[in-house]
Amino acid sequence: MNKNELVAALSDETTFSKKDVLRVLDSLTRIIERTLKKGEKVSITGFGSFWLSCRPERNGINPATKERIKLPRINVPRFKPGKNLRKEVRSIRIG
């Protein structure tokens, strides 16, 4: 499901127009991004939690030249599904 399909599904399930749903969805993603940039965690009970994790500086190899390179420290967004989400998708067969 892509963003347009999500907006359409939310619009169908609620009484809100696609335009209003899109504004809410865009606001939600901006708020999550802003909160993570501040180093804070975002928890949606039953759905899951978003937080930042630090990947330390490490050594790597350039696959094209086989040259050793130093990869910088970076922050990586993480997500852990909540209990309700895990329960709902546990029995689904993929493939």
Contact map, one row per residue, 1 for C-alpha under 8 A:
11101100000000000000000000000000000000000000000000000000000000000000000000000000000000000000000
11111100000000000000000000000000000000000000000000000000000000000000000000000000000000000000000
11111110000000000000000000000000000000000000000000000000000000000000000000000000000000000000000
01111111000000000000000000000000000000000000000000000000000000000000000000000000000000000000000
11111111100000000000000000000000000000000000000000000000000000000000000000000000000000000000000
11111111110000000000000000000000000000000000000000000000000000000000000000000000000000000000000
00111111111000000100110010000000000000000000000000000000000000000000000000000000000000000000000
00011111111100000100000000000000000000000000000000000000000000000000000000000000000000000000000
00001111111110000000000000000000000000000000000000000000000000000000000000000000000000000000000
00000111111111000100100000000000000000000000000000000000000000000000000000000000000000000000000
00000011111111111100100000000000000000000000000000000000000000000000000000000000000000000000000
00000001111111100000000000000000000000000000000000000000000000000000000000000000000000000000000
00000000111111100000000000000000000000000000000000000000000000000000000000000000000000000000000
00000000011111110000000000000000000000000000000000000000000000000000000000000000000000000000000
00000000001111111000000000000000000000000000000000000000000000000000000000000000000000000000000
00000000001001111101100000000000000000000000000000000000000000000000000000000000000000000000000
00000000001000111111100000000000000000000000000000000000000000000000000000000000000000000000000
00000011011000011111110000000000000000000000000000000000000000000000000000000000000000000000000
00000000000000001111111000000000000000000000000000000000000000000000000000000000000000000000000
00000000000000011111111100000000000000000000000000000000000000000000000000000000000000000000000
00000010011000011111111110000000000000000000000000000000000000000000000000000000000000000000000
00000010000000000111111111000000000000000000000000000000000000000000000000000000000000000000000
00000000000000000011111111100000000000000000000000000000000000000000000000000000000000000000000
00000000000000000001111111110000000000000000000000000000000000000000000000000000000000000000000
00000010000000000000111111111000000000000000000000000000000000000000000000000000000000000000000
00000000000000000000011111111100000000000000000000000000000000000000000000000000000000000000000
00000000000000000000001111111110000000000000000000000000000000000000000000000000000000000000000
00000000000000000000000111111111000000000000000000000000000000000000000000000000000000000000000
00000000000000000000000011111111100000000000000000000000000000000000000000000000000000000000000
00000000000000000000000001111111110000000000000000000000000000000000000000000000000000000000000
00000000000000000000000000111111111000000000000000000000000000000000000000000000000000000000000
00000000000000000000000000011111111100000100000001000000000000000000000000000000000000000000000
00000000000000000000000000001111111110000000000000000000000000000000000000000000000000000000000
00000000000000000000000000000111111111000000000000000000000000000000000000000000000000000000000
00000000000000000000000000000011111111111100000000000000000000000000000000000000000000000000000
00000000000000000000000000000001111111111100000001110000000000000000000000001000000000000000000
00000000000000000000000000000000111111110000000000000000000000000000000000000000000000000000000
00000000000000000000000000000000011111110000000000000000000000000000000000000000000000000000000
00000000000000000000000000000000001111111000000000110000000000000000000000000000000000000000000
00000000000000000000000000000000001111111100000000110000000000000000000000000000000000000000000
00000000000000000000000000000000001100111110000011110000000000000000000000000000000000000000000
00000000000000000000000000000001001100011111000011100000000000000000000000000000000000000000000
00000000000000000000000000000000000000001111100111000000000000000000000000000000000000000000000
00000000000000000000000000000000000000000111111110000000000000000000000000000000010000000000000
00000000000000000000000000000000000000000011111100000000000000000000000000000000010000000000000
00000000000000000000000000000000000000000001111100000000000000000000000000000000111110000000000
00000000000000000000000000000000000000000001111110000000000000000000000000000000111110000000000
00000000000000000000000000000000000000000011111111000000000000000000000000000011111010000000000
00000000000000000000000000000000000000001111001111100000000000000000000000000011110000000000000
00000000000000000000000000000001000100001110000111110000000000000000000000001111000000000000000
00000000000000000000000000000000000100111100000011111000000000000000000000001110000000000000000
00000000000000000000000000000000000100111000000001111100000000000000000000111100000000000000000
00000000000000000000000000000000000000000000000000111110000000000000000000111100000000000000000
00000000000000000000000000000000000000000000000000011111000000000000000011110000000000000000000
00000000000000000000000000000000000000000000000000001111100000000000000011110000000000000000000
00000000000000000000000000000000000000000000000000000111110000000000000111000000000000000000000
00000000000000000000000000000000000000000000000000000011111000000000011111000000000000000000000
00000000000000000000000000000000000000000000000000000001111100000000011110000000000000000000000
00000000000000000000000000000000000000000000000000000000111110000001111000000000000000000000000
00000000000000000000000000000000000000000000000000000000011111000001111000000000000000000000000
00000000000000000000000000000000000000000000000000000000001111100111100000000000000000000000000
00000000000000000000000000000000000000000000000000000000000111111111100000000000000000000000000
00000000000000000000000000000000000000000000000000000000000011111110000000000000000000000000000
00000000000000000000000000000000000000000000000000000000000001111100000000000000000000000000000
00000000000000000000000000000000000000000000000000000000000001111110000000000000000000000000000
00000000000000000000000000000000000000000000000000000000000011111111000000000000000000000000000
00000000000000000000000000000000000000000000000000000000000011101111100000000000000000000000000
00000000000000000000000000000000000000000000000000000000001111000111110000000000000000000000000
00000000000000000000000000000000000000000000000000000000001111000011111000000000000000000000000
00000000000000000000000000000000000000000000000000000000111100000001111100000000000000000000000
00000000000000000000000000000000000000000000000000000000111100000000111110000000000000000000000
00000000000000000000000000000000000000000000000000000001110000000000011111000000000000000000000
00000000000000000000000000000000000000000000000000000111110000000000001111100000000000000000000
00000000000000000000000000000000000000000000000000000111100000000000000111110000000000000000000
00000000000000000000000000000000000000000000000000011110000000000000000011111000000000000000000
00000000000000000000000000000000000000000000000000011110000000000000000001111100000000000000000
00000000000000000000000000000000000100000000000001111000000000000000000000111110000000000000000
00000000000000000000000000000000000000000000000001111000000000000000000000011111000000000000000
00000000000000000000000000000000000000000000000111100000000000000000000000001111100000000000000
00000000000000000000000000000000000000000000000111000000000000000000000000000111110000000000000
00000000000000000000000000000000000000000000011110000000000000000000000000000011111011000000000
00000000000000000000000000000000000000000001111110000000000000000000000000000001111111000000000
00000000000000000000000000000000000000000000011100000000000000000000000000000000111111100000000
00000000000000000000000000000000000000000000011000000000000000000000000000000000011111110000000
00000000000000000000000000000000000000000000011100000000000000000000000000000000111111111000000
00000000000000000000000000000000000000000000000000000000000000000000000000000000111111111100000
00000000000000000000000000000000000000000000000000000000000000000000000000000000001111111110000
00000000000000000000000000000000000000000000000000000000000000000000000000000000000111111110000
00000000000000000000000000000000000000000000000000000000000000000000000000000000000011111111000
00000000000000000000000000000000000000000000000000000000000000000000000000000000000001111111000
00000000000000000000000000000000000000000000000000000000000000000000000000000000000000111111100
00000000000000000000000000000000000000000000000000000000000000000000000000000000000000001111110
00000000000000000000000000000000000000000000000000000000000000000000000000000000000000000011111
00000000000000000000000000000000000000000000000000000000000000000000000000000000000000000001111
00000000000000000000000000000000000000000000000000000000000000000000000000000000000000000000111
